[in-house]
């Protein structure tokens, strides 16, 4: 059971790291954004929020991603 929990925690850490990378990429897009770049930033932020909510729901339900 400990190995399963450890593997689950590793998967969560990987998912959170990916989200962190997405946040950084979005920050760069925002820094370089032209007026038309707004939609790309909004789409990226929606994706990040959706993934974060999915991860939180899975952890809360005991699925641990």
DSSP file (Angstrom, degrees, kcal/mol; ACC not computed):
  #  RESIDUE AA STRUCTURE BP1 BP2  ACC     N-H-->O    O-->H-N    N-H-->O    O-->H-N    TCO  KAPPA ALPHA  PHI   PSI    X-CA   Y-CA   Z-CA
    1    1 A X     >        0   0    0      0, 0.0     4,-2.3     0, 0.0     5,-0.2   0.000 360.0 360.0 360.0 -35.4    0.0    0.0    0.0
    2    2 A X  H  >  +     0   0    0      1,-0.2     4,-2.6     2,-0.2     5,-0.2   0.891 360.0  51.4 -63.8 -38.8    2.9    2.3    0.7
    3    3 A X  H  > S+     0   0    0      2,-0.2     4,-2.5     1,-0.2    -1,-0.2   0.896 109.6  49.9 -64.8 -39.8    4.3    1.9   -2.8
    4    4 A X  H  > S+     0   0    0      2,-0.2     4,-2.4     1,-0.2    -2,-0.2   0.923 112.4  47.0 -63.4 -44.0    0.9    2.7   -4.3
    5    5 A X  H  X S+     0   0    0     -4,-2.3     4,-2.6     2,-0.2    -2,-0.2   0.903 112.3  50.2 -65.2 -40.8    0.6    5.8   -2.2
    6    6 A X  H  X S+     0   0    0     -4,-2.6     4,-2.1     2,-0.2    -2,-0.2   0.911 111.4  48.2 -63.3 -42.7    4.2    6.8   -3.1
    7    7 A X  H  X S+     0   0    0     -4,-2.5     4,-2.3     2,-0.2    -2,-0.2   0.895 111.5  50.7 -64.4 -40.1    3.5    6.3   -6.8
    8    8 A X  H  X S+     0   0    0     -4,-2.4     4,-2.3     2,-0.2    -2,-0.2   0.913 109.8  49.5 -64.7 -42.2    0.3    8.3   -6.5
    9    9 A X  H  X S+     0   0    0     -4,-2.6     4,-2.6     1,-0.2    -1,-0.2   0.880 109.7  52.2 -64.6 -37.0    2.1   11.2   -4.7
   10   10 A X  H  X S+     0   0    0     -4,-2.1     4,-2.4     2,-0.2    -2,-0.2   0.918 109.0  49.7 -63.8 -43.0    4.8   11.1   -7.5
   11   11 A X  H  X S+     0   0    0     -4,-2.3     4,-2.6     2,-0.2    -2,-0.2   0.900 110.9  50.0 -62.9 -40.2    2.0   11.4  -10.2
   12   12 A X  H  X S+     0   0    0     -4,-2.3     4,-2.8     2,-0.2     5,-0.2   0.939 110.2  49.9 -62.9 -45.9    0.5   14.3   -8.3
   13   13 A X  H  X S+     0   0    0     -4,-2.6     4,-2.2     1,-0.2    -2,-0.2   0.896 111.1  49.5 -59.8 -40.4    3.9   16.0   -8.1
   14   14 A X  H  X S+     0   0    0     -4,-2.4     4,-2.4     2,-0.2    -1,-0.2   0.928 111.7  48.2 -64.0 -45.6    4.4   15.5  -11.8
   15   15 A X  H  X S+     0   0    0     -4,-2.6     4,-2.2     1,-0.2    -2,-0.2   0.908 112.4  48.6 -62.4 -41.9    1.0   16.9  -12.7
   16   16 A X  H  X S+     0   0    0     -4,-2.8     4,-2.2     2,-0.2    -1,-0.2   0.872 110.0  52.1 -67.6 -35.5    1.6   19.9  -10.5
   17   17 A X  H  X S+     0   0    0     -4,-2.2     4,-2.2    -5,-0.2    -2,-0.2   0.912 108.2  51.4 -64.4 -42.1    5.0   20.5  -12.1
   18   18 A X  H  X S+     0   0    0     -4,-2.4     4,-2.3     1,-0.2    -2,-0.2   0.913 109.4  50.1 -60.4 -42.3    3.3   20.4  -15.5
   19   19 A X  H  X S+     0   0    0     -4,-2.2     4,-2.5     1,-0.2    -1,-0.2   0.904 108.2  53.2 -63.0 -39.7    0.8   23.0  -14.3
   20   20 A X  H  X S+     0   0    0     -4,-2.2     4,-2.2     1,-0.2    -1,-0.2   0.896 108.5  49.7 -60.7 -40.1    3.7   25.1  -13.1
   21   21 A X  H  X S+     0   0    0     -4,-2.2     4,-2.5     2,-0.2    -1,-0.2   0.891 109.8  51.2 -65.0 -39.3    5.3   24.9  -16.5
   22   22 A X  H  X S+     0   0    0     -4,-2.3     4,-2.7     2,-0.2    -2,-0.2   0.899 108.2  52.1 -64.2 -39.8    2.0   25.9  -18.1
   23   23 A X  H  X S+     0   0    0     -4,-2.5     4,-2.5     2,-0.2    -2,-0.2   0.929 110.7  47.9 -61.7 -44.5    1.8   28.9  -15.8
   24   24 A X  H  X S+     0   0    0     -4,-2.2     4,-2.1     2,-0.2    -2,-0.2   0.915 112.0  49.0 -62.7 -42.7    5.3   30.0  -16.8
   25   25 A X  H  X S+     0   0    0     -4,-2.5     4,-2.2     1,-0.2    -1,-0.2   0.904 111.8  49.6 -62.9 -40.3    4.5   29.5  -20.5
   26   26 A X  H  X S+     0   0    0     -4,-2.7     4,-2.8     1,-0.2    -2,-0.2   0.894 107.2  54.7 -65.8 -39.2    1.3   31.5  -20.0
   27   27 A X  H  X S+     0   0    0     -4,-2.5     4,-2.6     1,-0.2    -1,-0.2   0.915 108.9  48.4 -59.4 -42.7    3.2   34.3  -18.2
   28   28 A X  H  X S+     0   0    0     -4,-2.1     4,-2.0     2,-0.2    -2,-0.2   0.905 111.1  49.8 -65.0 -41.0    5.6   34.5  -21.2
   29   29 A X  H  X S+     0   0    0     -4,-2.2     4,-0.6     1,-0.2    -2,-0.2   0.923 112.2  48.4 -62.0 -43.0    2.7   34.7  -23.6
   30   30 A X  H >< S+     0   0    0     -4,-2.8     3,-0.7     1,-0.2    -2,-0.2   0.911 110.0  51.1 -64.2 -42.8    1.1   37.4  -21.5
   31   31 A X  H 3< S+     0   0    0     -4,-2.6    -1,-0.2     1,-0.2    -2,-0.2   0.871 120.6  35.1 -61.4 -36.6    4.4   39.4  -21.3
   32   32 A X  H 3< S+     0   0    0     -4,-2.0    -1,-0.2    -5,-0.2    -2,-0.2   0.386  92.1 132.9 -97.0   2.4    4.7   39.2  -25.1
   33   33 A X    <<  -     0   0    0     -3,-0.7     2,-0.2    -4,-0.6    -3,-0.1  -0.257  41.9-155.9 -67.1 136.5    1.0   39.4  -25.9
   34   34 A X    >   -     0   0    0      1,-0.0     3,-1.9    -2,-0.0     4,-0.4  -0.482  47.0 -87.8 -89.6 173.1   -0.3   41.7  -28.5
   35   35 A X  G >  S+     0   0    0      1,-0.3     3,-0.9    -2,-0.2     4,-0.2   0.851 132.8  51.8 -54.1 -32.8   -3.9   42.9  -28.2
   36   36 A X  G >  S+     0   0    0      1,-0.2     3,-0.7     2,-0.1     4,-0.4   0.605  93.2  74.7 -79.7 -10.6   -4.9   39.8  -30.1
   37   37 A X  G <> S+     0   0    0     -3,-1.9     4,-1.9     1,-0.2    -1,-0.2   0.552  70.7  89.4 -78.3  -6.7   -2.9   37.5  -27.8
   38   38 A X  H <> S+     0   0    0     -3,-0.9     4,-2.6    -4,-0.4    -1,-0.2   0.888  81.7  54.8 -57.3 -42.5   -5.5   37.8  -25.1
   39   39 A X  H <> S+     0   0    0     -3,-0.7     4,-2.5     1,-0.2    -1,-0.2   0.889 106.1  51.8 -62.7 -39.6   -7.6   34.9  -26.4
   40   40 A X  H  > S+     0   0    0     -4,-0.4     4,-2.4    -3,-0.2    -1,-0.2   0.918 110.7  48.5 -62.9 -42.5   -4.6   32.6  -26.2
   41   41 A X  H  X S+     0   0    0     -4,-1.9     4,-2.6     2,-0.2    -2,-0.2   0.925 111.2  49.8 -62.7 -44.5   -3.9   33.6  -22.6
   42   42 A X  H  X S+     0   0    0     -4,-2.6     4,-2.3     1,-0.2    -2,-0.2   0.913 111.4  49.0 -61.6 -43.1   -7.5   33.1  -21.7
   43   43 A X  H  X S+     0   0    0     -4,-2.5     4,-2.2     2,-0.2    -1,-0.2   0.910 111.9  48.6 -63.0 -42.7   -7.5   29.6  -23.3
   44   44 A X  H  X S+     0   0    0     -4,-2.4     4,-2.5     1,-0.2    -2,-0.2   0.909 111.5  49.4 -64.4 -42.0   -4.3   28.7  -21.5
   45   45 A X  H  X S+     0   0    0     -4,-2.6     4,-2.5     2,-0.2    -1,-0.2   0.883 109.8  51.3 -66.5 -38.0   -5.6   29.9  -18.1
   46   46 A X  H  X S+     0   0    0     -4,-2.3     4,-2.6    -5,-0.2    -1,-0.2   0.917 110.2  49.6 -62.6 -42.7   -8.9   27.9  -18.6
   47   47 A X  H  X S+     0   0    0     -4,-2.2     4,-2.6     2,-0.2     5,-0.2   0.932 111.5  48.4 -61.5 -46.2   -6.8   24.8  -19.3
   48   48 A X  H  X S+     0   0    0     -4,-2.5     4,-2.5     1,-0.2    -2,-0.2   0.924 112.8  48.0 -60.7 -45.5   -4.7   25.3  -16.2
   49   49 A X  H  X S+     0   0    0     -4,-2.5     4,-2.3     2,-0.2    -1,-0.2   0.898 111.4  50.4 -63.9 -40.8   -7.8   25.9  -14.1
   50   50 A X  H  X S+     0   0    0     -4,-2.6     4,-2.3     2,-0.2    -2,-0.2   0.938 112.4  45.9 -63.1 -47.4   -9.5   22.8  -15.5
   51   51 A X  H  X S+     0   0    0     -4,-2.6     4,-2.6     2,-0.2    -2,-0.2   0.907 112.0  51.6 -63.0 -42.0   -6.5   20.6  -14.9
   52   52 A X  H  X S+     0   0    0     -4,-2.5     4,-2.5    -5,-0.2    -1,-0.2   0.911 110.8  48.4 -62.2 -41.8   -6.1   21.9  -11.3
   53   53 A X  H  X S+     0   0    0     -4,-2.3     4,-2.5     2,-0.2    -1,-0.2   0.889 111.1  50.7 -65.2 -38.9   -9.7   21.3  -10.6
   54   54 A X  H  X S+     0   0    0     -4,-2.3     4,-2.4     2,-0.2    -2,-0.2   0.920 111.4  47.6 -64.7 -43.6   -9.4   17.7  -11.9
   55   55 A X  H  X S+     0   0    0     -4,-2.6     4,-2.5     2,-0.2     5,-0.2   0.938 113.0  48.5 -62.7 -46.5   -6.4   17.0   -9.8
   56   56 A X  H  X S+     0   0    0     -4,-2.5     4,-2.7     1,-0.2    -2,-0.2   0.907 111.9  49.2 -60.9 -42.8   -8.0   18.4   -6.7
   57   57 A X  H  X S+     0   0    0     -4,-2.5     4,-2.2     2,-0.2     6,-0.3   0.908 111.7  48.9 -64.5 -42.1  -11.2   16.4   -7.3
   58   58 A X  H  <>S+     0   0    0     -4,-2.4     5,-2.4     2,-0.2     6,-1.3   0.914 113.3  46.3 -64.5 -42.5   -9.2   13.2   -7.8
   59   59 A X  H ><5S+     0   0    0     -4,-2.5     3,-1.2     4,-0.2    -2,-0.2   0.932 112.6  50.5 -64.8 -44.7   -7.2   13.7   -4.7
   60   60 A X  H 3<5S+     0   0    0     -4,-2.7    -2,-0.2     1,-0.3    -1,-0.2   0.868 111.6  48.0 -60.7 -37.5  -10.3   14.6   -2.7
   61   61 A X  T 3<5S-     0   0    0     -4,-2.2    -1,-0.3    -5,-0.2    -2,-0.2   0.461 118.3-111.7 -83.8  -1.2  -12.1   11.4   -4.0
   62   62 A X  T < 5S+     0   0    0     -3,-1.2    -3,-0.2    -4,-0.4    -2,-0.1   0.544  87.7 117.4  84.3   6.4   -9.0    9.3   -3.1
   63   63 A X      < -     0   0    0     -5,-2.4    -4,-0.2    -6,-0.3    -5,-0.1   0.756  58.1-156.3 -77.6 -23.8   -8.2    8.6   -6.8
   64   64 A X              0   0    0     -6,-1.3   -52,-0.2     1,-0.3   -53,-0.1   0.851 360.0 360.0  47.4  46.4   -4.9   10.4   -6.4
   65   65 A X              0   0    0    -10,-0.2    -1,-0.3   -11,-0.2    -6,-0.1   0.412 360.0 360.0  61.8 360.0   -4.6   11.1  -10.2
